[in-house]
Structure formats: C-alpha cells, structure tokens
Amino acid sequence: MRLKYVGPKPIISHTGIEFDQNKEDKFIYLNIIVQFIKALDHEYIDNKVYSFDTNSQRLSNDEIFQELDKYCPDIKELIYSEDINIEDEIDHNIQRAHDNQVLSETDKKVLENNIMIMRDYMIQRAINKKAYYCAIGILSNLVKKDNIDYIITPMYQKFAHVLHSLQGYLQSQKVPIDTKLEIYQENGKLLVKLDVINRH
C-alpha cells in the first residue's frame, strides 16, 4: 500500500489504450498539499500574517504518506477500501466487455486484455485520488479550526488546482463556507488568493 505517480487517466477500448492528458494523476498535487498542511498547522496570533517558503524540499513518496498518516489516522483504511472499490469496478468492466453484444469475440478479448493490462495502474490512480481528497479534507479542517481568512500563493497551476479543490470542499460542507478565488498581479508577480468570505 503505497502512494506513487502513475499517470493520466487511461481511455481503454478494443482498439487500444490512450491517455487523457487533461485528467492528471492526483499524486502530482500531494507534495504541495502536504506543504500547505505543514504551513497552516501551527498556533496563530490575531492579525499576524504568516508566510511559508514554497521552494521547500520535495518530499519522497514515503514521506508524503507518513505526513498524511499523522493528520488522517484512517488513511490506510480509506486507501484499502478504495482499493476494493476500484477492483470491483474493474471486474465489472471486464464482465461488461465479456457480455458485449456489439463487439466480435476477438475485439472482446482485446478489450478484456487491455483492461487487465491497466488494472494496477487504475488501482494506483484511485488510491492517489482517495489520498488527495483526504488531504484536502485535512486542509479544510485547518482553515475552519484556525479561522484562516485567506491563503495567497504564487500563480502556479498546481497551487491553483489545490486551492480550487479546497474551495470546492469548503463550499460542499454541511454548513457551506463561502470563498472567492482570484488571480492578480502584485510587484510584477502573478498570485492566486483564496479568500474565506463567510463562515455563517
């Protein structure tokens, strides 16, 4: 049970395997989320602005898992349950390929084989996605617990993606938290800011 990069979403058919480059593996964001968690998890003094070096050292796959395990004690169970869910889904897709009334026997066999070839790949992607949303939940809890008013980061695609996920997570709570995500320029640098507007 490990976290590791595999790649973008596979599109599997009887003619081959392609990859949707727009659906990247969530693993690529985990290092950044862990850095965010570490940056936000401390005691706060009212009206003080805190900063964190975004150029900090990249964590190894094992270090990412260890950090997430500290904040999300049930991450192993979550990953294990996701492993079972995706395996069931893969088995269902293999059965659907087998029962397909449109494809020839040869094409059905090719489709089943292509699904099997990508089995471990798809399981790892699902595990990475589960770990990603677990980490976003941790970030959300820190924002709520410490009444964080805003987060500003350099306008890098991965930072913006994480803040966008955090925004969606905060807004989907039982008691939604309103936020605003904006991109702006300051001193010649492009920045992205997540404003926590309304905590109800």
MOPETA-V380857 format. One line per field, one symbol per residue. ss: DSSP state (H for helix, E for strand, L for the rest). burial: b if it has 24 or more other ideal C-beta (glycine too) atoms within 12 Angstrom, else e. A space follows every 10 residues. Layout:
BEGIN
ss = ???
burial = ???
END
This chain:
BEGIN
ss = LLLLLLLLEE EEELLEEEEE LLLLLLHHHH HHHHHHHHHH LLLLLLLLLL LLLLLLLLLL HHHHHHHHHH HLLLHHHHHH HHHHHHHHHH HHHHHHHHHL LLLLHHHHHH HHHHHHHLHH HHHHHHHHHH HHHHHHHHHH HHHHHLLLLE EEEELLHHHH HHHHHHHHHH HLLLLLLEEE EEEEEELLEE EEEEEEEELL
burial = ebbbebbeeb ebeeeebeee eeeebbbbbb bbbbbbbbbb eeeeeeeeee eeebeeeeee beebbebbbe bbeebeebbe ebbeebeeeb eebbeebeee eeeeeeeeee bbebbeebbe bbbbbbbbbb bbbbbbbbbb ebbbebebbb bbbbeeebbb bbbbbbbebb beeeeebebe beeeeeeeee bbbbbbeeee
END
